[in-house]
Amino acid sequence: MGGPGVPELLAALEDWYRSNCDGDWEHSYGVTIRTLDNPGWCVDVDLQGTGLEGHEFDPVQDERTEHDWVHCRVEKGVFKGAGGPGNLREILEQFLRWSAR
């Protein structure tokens, strides 16, 4: 991918998270990054109480190979991204591009 480098991507995610921490939100909601056993990555971002709550997200389903794939959607107030073992950055880019609109 030709997008931002990892330090810039993480800084943007930190900025988004920080901007939503209000003394309450972070006690019930947040960002979760975990691994999958197929193998891959899963990213969940709670949108309740943020400026993204209720905003439309066009689902992404891009399957290039068995280990190079990305699926992103919003379901029940949560951005849900999943991808292959080398696609964590792409998942985060999908979220951050959408959040910047």
PyMOL commands that set and color helices and strands:
alter all, ss='L'
color gray80, all
select helices_A, chain A and resi 6-20+25-28+88-99
alter helices_A, ss='H'
color red, helices_A
select strands_A, chain A and resi 31-36+40-46+60-65+68-75+78-83
alter strands_A, ss='S'
color yellow, strands_A
deselect
rebuild
show_as cartoon
